[in-house]
Amino acid sequence: MIRILLADDEHLIRGAVAALLGLQPDLEVVAEVGRGDQVLDAVAEHDPDVAVLDIDMPGADGLTVAERLHQTGARCAVCILTSLGRPGYLRRAMAAGVRGFIAKDAPAEDLAAAVRKIHAGGRYLDAELAATAMAAGDNPLTEREREVLRLVGKGVEAPRIAATLHLSEGTVRNYLSSAMTKLGAGNRLAAVRAAEDMGWI
């Protein structure tokens, strides 16, 4: 029996996925949580074989949770279940040791197959998401540029960004200018949108 933890903040979707997986004779959902910051405790308590994580959750997003599970050496394999097929997400997931990446609109049989395959040590990647990620290429932004764009996206002004990141305002402007150039964006908000659309921030 493969033991599964489900993490999704949308109660109806989580319940539907749990019910569909529960119909499989070799799969058992042993825990369900609705927030990303509940996953590590639930993993420690229930010791699942596979954690199926949504990306967009309150508390902590699924990719951040996957990274934390990877860093802490958790035994469970991780499968990302998402409606957000952004190329940067797939690359970040792979870097975090995620073994499965599947779209929410995939048939239930595909999710069951993904769980079985990653539990057996393999990988399961949605073909369309993988092709999009390959076509998009690598993230051109440096970590500092990503940090600056994330803060701009939250409405933080340059002086406060400078103070938060312990940089001069001129350096912050330089990072913004560089990011805008790399993304072909005419202003900082367009740069934030472009980076978000690609899943790079």
N, C-alpha and C positions, 0 to 999 in steps of 0.2 A: 504493500500500500504506500503510495506517494503522498506525503503530508504537505499541505499547501497553506500558506498564509496569504490572504488577500488584503491589499491596501488601496482603497479608492474612496474619495470623499462623497461620491454620488451614491447614495444609499440604494436606489433602485438598480443601478448598474451593478453594484457590488453584489446585491442579493441575487440578481439574475445570473451573474457569472458563477457565483457559489452554487446555485441550483443546477446549472448546466454541468459544471465540473462534478458535482455530487452524483450525477447520473452515470458517471464512468465507474466501472467496477474496481479499478485500481487507483482511483484518486479520492482523497479525503481533504476537505477544507477544515483545518483545525483551528483557525483563528481569522477574524475579520476586524480591520481597523479603518477608521475614516480620516485619520490624520497622519502625515508623514512622521511627526515627532513621537508617534506611538509605536512605530515599527520595531525599533531596536529592543524595547522592553518585551513586545509580543514575541519576537524571535527568541529572546532569552527564555521566556516562559514556556513556549510551545514547541521549540526546536523543530521547525518545519524543514522539509527537504528542499522546498522551492518557495520563494517569496515572489508573488505577482504584484507589481507596484504600478500604480498610475503615476504619470509625471506630475500633473497639476493638482497638488494637494495643499491644504493649509498646514502650518507647522513646519514643514520641510518638504520640498519637492522630491519626487521619486528618484531623480538622478543624484541629488545630494544624499538621500538615504542609501542608495546603492553604493556610493562612494564610502559612506561611513561603515556599511556592512563589510565592504572590501578591506578597509583599513583595520577593522577590529578582528578580521580573520573569521567572520561568521561562516558556519558550515554550509548554510543553505545557498543554493544557486538562485540567481535573480533573473526574472523575466519582466521586462517593461511592457505594460499594456497601455497604449496611448491613442488619443485622437489627434495628437500634435506630431505630425510627421516631419519635423524640421531636421534638416541634414545634420546640423551641429549636435543635436540630441543623440543621434545614433553614434556619432564618433565619441562623444563624451561617455555614453553608456559603455561602449567597448573598452574605453580606457579605465573604467571603473570595474571591469571584470564581469559586466552583465553578459549573460549567455543567451538570452532571448529578447527579441524586440518585435512586438506584433501589434498591429492596428486593432483598435477597439471594434471596428466593424467587420473583423474577420469572423468566419464561421466558428462556432463553438468547438467543432472537431479540430480546427487548426490550433486553437489554444491548448486543447488536451494533448495534441501531438507535440506542441512546443514544450509543454511541461514534461512530457515523457522524455523527449530528446535531450533537454538540458539536464534533467535528473540523471540521465545515462552518461553525462559528460560531454555531450555534443553542443552545437550552437543552432539556434533557430532564428533566422532573420527574415522579416517580411521583405519579399523580393523588391517590391516597389519602393519601399523606404530605403533599402540598401542602394538601389540604382540611383535614387535622387541624391543620396549622400555622396556617392562616388562622383556624380556629375558636378556637385557643388564644390568639390575640392576641399583643401584644408582651410581652417579658420585663419585668416590673415592677421587677426588682431593679437597684440601682445596682452599679457595678463593685466598690465597697468591700464592699457586702453580699454579693456573690458570692464575693469573696476570703475573707471571714469564714466563710461557709457551707462553702466548700471545705476550710478548715482544720478546722472543727468535724467535718466528714465524715471527716477523717483522724485524729480522736481528739485533736486538740490542744486543750488547756484555755485558758480566757480569758487568764490572765497571759502565756502564751507567744504567743498570737495577738497580744496588745497589743505585745509586744516585737518580734515578727516584722514587723508592719505599722507599727511606730513610732507607735502610738496609746496612749491611756490605756485602762485596763480599763473605765472608765465608757463611753467612746466605743464600745468593742467591744460592750458590753452593749446600747448604744443601737442599733447596727447590727443585732444579733441580734433585738432586740425589733421593730424596723421590718420586718425580713425575715419574721419570724413572722407579723406582722400582715398583710402583703401576701399571704402564702401561705395564710393561714387555718390556721396550724399551732399546736397547743397547746404544743409544746416545740421546742427547737432541733434535735433529731434528726428530728422530724417535718418540720421546715422543710427540712432537708437532703434528706430523701427526696423531698419534694414538688418541690424544685428539680431534683433529679437526674431524676425521672420526666419532667419537662417538657424536660429537656436544657438547662436554664438555667445549670447549673454542671458 
